[in-house]
Structure formats: structure tokens, C-alpha cells
Amino acid sequence: MKTQGFFVCFAMLLGLVVLNAPASPAIDLTGTWTGSIDTGSMGQWTLTLVLKKEGPSYTGTINDSLSMIEKDSVIEDVKLADNEFSFSVNVMGNGIELKLKLGGDKMKGEMIDKTTGEGKPFEFVRKK
């Protein structure tokens, strides 16, 4: 009987600890992010992403240094789950998807060509 009482008290104490634990901070991606990739013959290709919070999700626009993306293109297929953020954008008639893991003021992951499936490492850093 004493063992059963111990488990009941332990379960109640554990419940109080869980209920009083601070919630994990909300992710805020709002702001301007930049990142570059070496294209080889065309040099550095810099992307500038501007994100705005809209309800539980984000909207944004993207620009680039080589004019391969239409000015102020709206990002599409925006997804934020756990510690991952992804979106798609049209680059000269081809779709690319960026799949990124969040880490403070950095987002690291891959830029994937939707036609070929080929990916290259990519990183965005939030401008301060």
C-alpha cells in the first residue's frame, strides 16, 4: 500500500512540474535574411529574403543579386514545423525549394532544384 501511495504522490508532483514548466519560446523569423551561393561562372548569387508573420505562418518576398528572380517575388509553399522552415520560389522559369533548419539568427540547409532534385548547401543569416 505504501508503494502505491508513493507512486500516486510522485505522479502528482510530476504533473505539477510539467504544468509549471516554461513554454518553449515562440519562433520569430520576422526580418531580413541574406545568403549567398557560388554559381561558378556567374560568381556569387546573393538572395535577400524578407519575412513577415501572418497569423501562425509567414509570408515573404525574395530578391537576388543576379536578377534571376523576378523583383520582389512572393515565396510559396511556406512551411514551418518544429525547427524547420521551407519555401519555394521561381528562378528563371524553374522552381527551387529551400529546406532549412533554424538556429537563432541563422537558417542552414539546402537549395533544391525541383526539376533535377539536385541540392546545394545554403545558409541565410538575419540582418541586424
C-alpha positions in Angstrom: 0.0 0.0 0.0 2.9 2.4 0.8 4.4 1.8 -2.7 1.1 2.6 -4.3 0.8 5.8 -2.3 4.4 6.8 -3.3 3.6 6.4 -7.0 0.4 8.5 -6.7 2.4 11.3 -4.9 5.2 11.0 -7.5 2.7 11.3 -10.4 1.0 14.3 -8.8 4.4 16.0 -8.3 5.5 15.3 -11.8 2.2 16.7 -13.1 2.8 20.0 -11.2 6.4 20.2 -12.6 5.2 19.7 -16.1 2.3 22.2 -15.8 4.6 24.9 -14.3 7.5 24.4 -16.8 8.0 27.4 -19.0 6.8 27.0 -22.6 9.4 27.0 -25.3 9.8 30.4 -26.8 7.9 31.1 -29.9 9.9 31.1 -33.1 10.1 34.5 -34.7 11.6 34.6 -38.3 10.4 38.2 -39.0 13.0 40.3 -40.6 15.5 40.4 -43.5 17.7 37.5 -44.2 20.6 37.2 -46.7 22.6 34.3 -48.1 25.0 33.6 -51.0 26.0 30.7 -53.1 28.8 30.4 -55.6 27.4 29.8 -59.1 30.8 29.2 -60.7 30.9 31.2 -64.0 28.4 33.8 -62.8 30.0 34.4 -59.4 28.3 34.9 -56.1 24.5 34.8 -56.1 23.1 36.6 -53.1 19.5 36.2 -52.0 17.6 38.6 -49.8 14.6 37.2 -48.1 12.1 39.5 -46.2 9.7 37.6 -43.9 6.6 38.8 -42.2 4.5 36.9 -39.6 0.9 36.4 -40.6 -1.1 34.5 -38.0 0.6 31.2 -37.4 2.6 31.3 -40.6 4.8 33.6 -42.6 4.7 35.4 -45.9 7.7 36.9 -47.7 9.4 38.3 -50.7 12.8 37.4 -52.2 15.2 39.3 -54.4 18.6 38.3 -55.8 21.9 39.9 -57.0 21.9 38.4 -60.5 18.3 39.3 -61.5 17.4 35.6 -61.9 14.3 36.0 -59.7 11.6 38.5 -60.6 11.9 41.5 -58.3 10.0 41.1 -55.0 8.9 37.6 -55.9 6.5 36.2 -53.3 7.7 32.9 -51.7 5.3 30.0 -52.0 4.6 26.7 -50.2 5.8 28.2 -46.9 6.1 25.6 -44.1 7.2 26.0 -40.5 7.3 22.9 -38.4 9.3 22.2 -35.3 12.8 23.6 -36.1 12.4 23.5 -39.9 11.4 26.2 -42.4 10.9 25.7 -46.1 9.6 27.6 -49.1 9.6 27.6 -52.9 10.4 30.3 -55.4 10.6 30.5 -59.2 14.0 31.1 -60.7 14.1 31.8 -64.5 11.1 29.5 -65.0 12.4 26.7 -62.8 11.2 26.0 -59.2 13.6 25.8 -56.4 12.9 24.8 -52.8 14.8 25.9 -49.8 14.7 23.5 -46.8 16.3 25.0 -43.7 16.9 24.2 -40.1 16.5 27.1 -37.7 19.3 28.2 -35.3 18.8 31.7 -33.8 19.8 34.2 -36.4 20.8 31.5 -39.0 18.9 29.1 -41.2 21.0 26.3 -42.7 20.0 23.7 -45.2 19.7 23.0 -48.9 18.6 24.8 -52.0 17.0 22.1 -54.2 16.3 22.3 -57.9 12.7 20.9 -58.2 13.4 19.7 -61.8 16.5 17.7 -61.2 16.3 17.1 -57.5 19.9 18.3 -57.0 20.6 20.2 -53.9 23.4 22.6 -52.7 24.1 23.7 -49.2 22.7 27.1 -48.4 22.6 29.4 -45.3 20.6 32.6 -44.5 21.7 35.0 -41.8 19.4 37.5 -40.3 20.4 41.2 -40.9 20.6 43.2 -37.7 
